[in-house]
Amino acid sequence: MIGKSIYDILKSDVTVAAIVGTQIYPMRTPQAVDPPFVVYTTIDNEPTDTKDGSSTLDEIRFDVSMYSDTMTELESLSDAVRRALDRYSGTNKSNVIQTIIFEAEDNSYSNKAELYNNIQTFKLRLVRTR
């Protein structure tokens, strides 16, 4: 459900799109995708507890993993992804997003894949209607 909004926010960002085009995927990439590309994954969903009904606000944590064959390009991509998502709010794909908060970031390099990798973790506050 929220994945479509994450995809749309990233795809609609001019800087992100200039680097990866539409190579933004949920969970994993198709075979033989050339870098750079982005993969987003939902980690967990913590609904707020209410005494008289279902949750009206969910906190959804998700990762955005970025891959490139150069560190310079990865830095540009990770900066663009963070700018596109951090503190985003609004209605997107019928999801009412109160805010998206940047939480953490980690860089690595895969010798096997010969790719640089950046993983950013975000928390999204999703307003739910009853």
C-alpha positions in Angstrom: 0.0 0.0 0.0 2.6 2.6 1.0 5.1 1.3 -1.5 3.3 3.0 -4.3 3.7 6.3 -2.6 7.4 5.8 -1.9 7.9 4.9 -5.6 5.9 7.9 -6.7 7.8 10.4 -4.5 11.1 9.1 -5.7 10.1 8.8 -9.4 8.7 12.4 -9.3 11.8 13.9 -7.9 13.8 15.5 -10.8 17.2 14.8 -9.3 16.5 11.2 -8.4 15.0 10.6 -11.8 18.0 12.1 -13.5 20.2 9.6 -11.8 18.2 6.4 -11.9 15.3 7.0 -14.3 12.6 4.6 -13.4 14.9 2.0 -11.9 13.2 2.1 -8.5 12.0 -1.3 -7.3 10.1 -2.8 -4.3 12.1 -5.5 -2.3 14.4 -6.6 -5.1 15.6 -5.8 -8.6 14.8 -7.8 -11.8 17.6 -9.8 -13.2 20.4 -7.9 -15.1 19.6 -4.4 -14.0 22.5 -2.0 -14.6 23.4 0.5 -11.8 22.5 3.0 -10.6 19.2 1.8 -9.1 17.1 2.0 -5.9 15.3 -0.7 -3.9 12.8 0.2 -1.1 11.7 -2.3 1.6 9.1 -1.9 4.4 10.7 -3.0 7.7 7.8 -2.8 10.1 4.4 -1.1 10.8 3.6 0.0 14.3 0.0 1.2 14.7 -0.9 3.6 17.4 -3.1 2.1 20.1 -6.6 3.5 20.7 -9.1 2.5 23.3 -12.2 2.7 21.1 -11.2 1.3 17.7 -8.6 0.7 15.1 -5.4 2.7 14.7 -5.7 6.2 13.2 -2.0 6.6 12.8 0.6 4.0 11.7 4.4 4.5 12.0 5.9 2.6 9.1 9.7 2.1 9.0 11.3 1.5 5.6 14.7 1.3 4.0 15.8 2.8 0.7 18.9 1.0 -0.7 20.8 2.7 -3.5 23.5 1.0 -5.7 26.0 2.5 -8.0 29.3 1.5 -9.5 30.9 4.8 -8.5 31.1 6.4 -5.0 30.5 9.9 -6.5 27.3 8.9 -8.2 26.1 7.1 -5.0 26.7 10.2 -2.9 24.7 12.3 -5.4 21.9 9.7 -5.4 21.8 9.3 -1.6 21.6 13.0 -1.2 18.8 13.3 -3.7 16.8 10.4 -2.1 17.1 12.0 1.3 16.0 15.4 0.0 13.0 13.9 -1.7 11.8 11.9 1.3 12.9 13.7 4.5 10.1 15.7 6.0 7.8 15.0 3.0 4.1 15.4 3.9 0.9 15.3 1.8 -1.5 13.0 0.1 0.0 10.6 -2.4 -1.7 7.7 -4.1 -4.6 8.2 -1.7 -2.2 7.8 1.3 -2.3 10.7 3.8 1.3 11.0 4.9 1.7 13.2 8.0 5.5 13.2 7.6 8.5 11.1 6.6 11.5 11.3 9.0 15.0 10.4 8.1 16.5 8.1 10.8 19.8 6.5 9.8 22.2 5.9 7.0 24.9 3.3 6.2 27.4 2.9 3.4 29.1 -0.2 2.2 30.8 -1.9 -0.8 30.1 -5.3 -2.2 33.2 -7.0 -3.7 31.1 -9.7 -5.2 28.7 -7.3 -7.0 31.4 -4.6 -7.4 28.9 -2.0 -6.3 28.8 0.8 -3.8 25.7 0.7 -1.5 23.9 3.2 0.7 21.0 2.3 2.9 18.8 5.0 4.4 16.1 4.2 7.0 13.0 6.4 7.3 9.9 6.5 9.5 6.6 7.4 7.8 3.6 8.5 9.7 0.5 7.4 7.9 -2.9 8.9 8.8 -5.6 6.2 8.7 -9.3 6.9 8.4 -11.8 4.7 10.1 
